């Protein structure tokens, strides 16, 4: 019986929300952004005479902003109460640094998307998978071989089976006409 009650306590602990110190930064930013958007709403939208409420251009934006305020404000209050109960045991700068570190991969993806029109889907995909393997610390040849195989399979799926229309790279203009057409059509 004691073993069963210990399990219940462990299970109950799973559902207790844990306080993360940077939540306070996020909650404040959410409420400040909501208040700013709410204050700018009338200047940024217009009402069309004779159009029903749900058909107004700013209706769904208004619903979103009001929702941000209605849910963000109690969230901020909850986070403030959790922060006060924490008594400064956790480190806000340390957690914010984790957020910044995660942004690196967003920047990698943005660079990838910006290079596709220049290098094409094939070269960009292969280059970025290899660069990311280096970035995360892999250096054995078999990792690069598997990355190349994965890239080729993904390209075959996206371009061949799913028929995703991805523009050809500007670099393809330097290829002979027949090869250029093949690369634009397939890679």
Backbone torsions as a table, in degrees:
resi	resn	phi	psi	omega
1	UNK	NA	-37.4	178.9
2	UNK	-64.2	-39.2	179.0
3	UNK	-62.1	-39.0	-180.0
4	UNK	-67.2	-40.6	-179.7
5	UNK	-69.0	-33.5	175.3
6	UNK	-63.3	-39.4	177.9
7	UNK	-63.6	-39.3	179.0
8	UNK	-63.9	-39.3	178.7
9	UNK	-65.3	-45.2	179.3
10	UNK	-61.3	-42.6	179.5
11	UNK	-65.6	-40.4	179.5
12	UNK	-64.8	-35.6	179.5
13	UNK	-65.5	-26.2	178.2
14	UNK	-63.3	-29.3	-174.5
15	UNK	-98.6	4.6	175.7
16	UNK	-86.9	119.4	-178.7
17	UNK	-67.3	132.3	179.1
18	UNK	-90.9	145.0	-179.6
19	UNK	-83.8	130.4	172.9
20	UNK	-113.9	125.6	-171.2
21	UNK	-59.7	-34.5	-177.8
22	UNK	-77.0	-5.0	173.4
23	UNK	-57.5	-34.4	179.6
24	UNK	-62.0	-43.4	178.0
25	UNK	-62.1	-45.4	179.9
26	UNK	-63.2	-45.2	-178.0
27	UNK	-65.0	-40.8	178.2
28	UNK	-64.9	-44.8	179.4
29	UNK	-61.3	-40.0	179.4
30	UNK	-62.6	-46.8	-178.0
31	UNK	-69.8	-41.0	178.9
32	UNK	-62.7	-45.0	177.3
33	UNK	-61.5	-42.0	179.2
34	UNK	-61.7	-45.9	179.6
35	UNK	-63.9	-42.7	178.6
36	UNK	-61.5	-47.7	179.6
37	UNK	-62.7	-39.4	178.6
38	UNK	-63.7	-39.8	-179.1
39	UNK	-69.7	-25.2	-177.3
40	UNK	-95.9	-1.6	-170.5
41	UNK	-59.7	-50.0	-176.9
42	UNK	-64.9	-33.7	-179.9
43	UNK	-73.8	-23.3	-174.2
44	UNK	-102.0	-11.3	-179.3
45	UNK	-126.6	168.1	177.8
46	UNK	-137.4	159.9	178.3
47	UNK	-105.8	131.4	178.2
48	UNK	-98.0	121.3	-179.1
49	UNK	-60.0	137.4	174.1
50	UNK	80.9	-3.2	179.5
51	UNK	-94.9	140.2	-179.2
52	UNK	-63.8	160.4	-174.6
53	UNK	-57.4	-47.9	-178.0
54	UNK	-68.2	-16.7	179.8
55	UNK	-93.6	-3.1	179.4
56	UNK	-68.1	142.9	-177.2
57	UNK	-57.6	-32.9	-176.8
58	UNK	-99.2	5.8	-173.2
59	UNK	-60.6	-52.1	-176.1
60	UNK	-71.2	-29.7	173.9
61	UNK	-65.6	-42.7	178.6
62	UNK	-61.2	-44.8	178.2
63	UNK	-58.2	-44.1	-179.2
64	UNK	-64.1	-45.4	-178.1
65	UNK	-66.2	-44.5	177.5
66	UNK	-62.7	-39.5	176.2
67	UNK	-61.7	-41.7	177.1
68	UNK	-60.2	-41.4	179.5
69	UNK	-69.4	-45.3	-176.9
70	UNK	-66.0	-34.6	-179.0
71	UNK	-96.3	-29.4	-178.3
72	UNK	-73.3	-36.7	-178.0
73	UNK	-65.9	-50.1	176.5
74	UNK	-63.6	-31.5	176.5
75	UNK	-63.0	-43.8	178.5
76	UNK	-61.2	-43.6	179.1
77	UNK	-61.5	-44.4	178.9
78	UNK	-60.9	-43.7	-179.1
79	UNK	-66.5	-39.2	177.0
80	UNK	-61.7	-42.8	178.6
81	UNK	-64.7	-40.2	177.4
82	UNK	-66.0	-38.0	179.9
83	UNK	-65.9	-39.0	178.9
84	UNK	-66.5	-37.3	179.4
85	UNK	-71.0	-25.4	-178.5
86	UNK	-74.6	-23.8	178.3
87	UNK	56.2	36.3	173.1
88	UNK	70.9	22.3	-179.8
89	UNK	-72.7	-27.4	-176.9
90	UNK	-97.8	158.8	-175.7
91	UNK	-104.5	113.4	178.4
92	UNK	-66.0	-48.5	-179.4
93	UNK	-58.8	-37.6	-179.9
94	UNK	-63.7	-41.9	179.7
95	UNK	-72.3	-37.4	176.8
96	UNK	-62.8	-34.5	176.3
97	UNK	-62.6	-36.6	175.8
98	UNK	-61.4	-39.2	178.0
99	UNK	-63.4	-44.5	-178.7
100	UNK	-64.1	-40.7	178.8
101	UNK	-60.6	-38.9	180.0
102	UNK	-66.7	-27.3	180.0
103	UNK	-64.9	-25.0	179.0
104	UNK	-53.2	-42.3	-176.6
105	UNK	-72.8	-27.0	172.5
106	UNK	-65.2	-42.3	178.3
107	UNK	-65.2	-38.5	175.3
108	UNK	-59.0	-46.2	-178.8
109	UNK	-65.0	-41.0	178.8
110	UNK	-62.9	-40.1	177.7
111	UNK	-64.2	-40.5	177.6
112	UNK	-60.0	-49.0	-179.0
113	UNK	-62.4	-36.2	-179.8
114	UNK	-73.8	-26.6	-179.6
115	UNK	-84.8	-21.8	-178.8
116	UNK	-55.5	-44.3	178.6
117	UNK	-64.8	-21.4	-179.6
118	UNK	-91.0	-47.5	-175.6
119	UNK	-96.6	-16.6	-174.7
120	UNK	90.5	163.9	-176.1
121	UNK	-65.5	-42.9	-176.9
122	UNK	-62.1	-58.2	-176.8
123	UNK	-65.3	-40.0	179.8
124	UNK	-63.2	-44.3	-178.2
125	UNK	-64.1	-46.3	179.7
126	UNK	-65.2	-45.7	-179.2
127	UNK	-60.6	-45.0	-176.3
128	UNK	-72.8	-33.1	177.1
129	UNK	-67.1	-38.6	178.3
130	UNK	-68.8	-44.5	178.4
131	UNK	-61.3	-40.5	179.1
132	UNK	-68.9	-33.1	175.1
133	UNK	-62.6	-44.4	175.3
134	UNK	-60.0	-43.5	-176.3
135	UNK	-60.7	-40.8	-178.3
136	UNK	-87.2	-1.0	170.6
137	UNK	102.3	7.6	177.3
138	UNK	-83.0	136.9	-178.8
139	UNK	-137.5	-2.1	179.8
140	UNK	-77.2	147.4	-177.9
141	UNK	-59.8	-38.6	-176.3
142	UNK	-63.9	-29.1	175.9
143	UNK	-64.3	-41.7	-179.4
144	UNK	-69.8	-35.1	176.5
145	UNK	-64.3	-45.6	178.5
146	UNK	-65.3	-35.6	176.6
147	UNK	-63.8	-43.4	178.5
148	UNK	-62.6	-43.8	178.1
149	UNK	-62.5	-44.9	178.5
150	UNK	-59.9	-44.1	179.6
151	UNK	-60.2	-45.8	-178.8
152	UNK	-65.2	-38.3	177.2
153	UNK	-65.6	-43.6	179.5
154	UNK	-63.1	-41.8	178.8
155	UNK	-63.6	-42.3	178.2
156	UNK	-62.8	-40.5	179.8
157	UNK	-66.7	-50.8	-175.6
158	UNK	-68.0	-47.0	-175.7
159	UNK	-85.3	-37.3	-175.3
160	UNK	-84.7	-57.8	-173.7
161	UNK	-83.7	-45.9	-176.7
162	UNK	-85.0	-13.5	179.5
163	UNK	55.1	41.6	176.6
164	UNK	-70.7	127.7	-177.0
165	UNK	-88.4	98.5	179.2
166	UNK	-109.2	127.6	-176.9
167	UNK	-63.0	145.7	177.9
168	UNK	-69.9	158.4	-178.9
169	UNK	-79.7	151.4	177.7
170	UNK	-62.3	-27.1	179.6
171	UNK	-63.8	-23.0	-179.5
172	UNK	-66.1	-20.3	-179.8
173	UNK	-64.3	-21.0	-178.2
174	UNK	-88.2	-2.5	179.9
175	UNK	-86.2	158.0	173.7
176	UNK	-59.3	150.3	-172.3
177	UNK	-51.2	-45.5	-177.4
178	UNK	-66.0	-44.6	179.5
179	UNK	-67.9	-36.3	178.1
180	UNK	-60.5	-47.5	179.6
181	UNK	-62.4	-40.6	178.8
182	UNK	-63.6	-44.1	-178.5
183	UNK	-67.1	-41.6	178.5
184	UNK	-64.1	-39.6	-178.5
185	UNK	-71.9	-35.3	-171.0
186	UNK	-113.0	-20.7	-175.7
187	UNK	-137.3	NA	NA
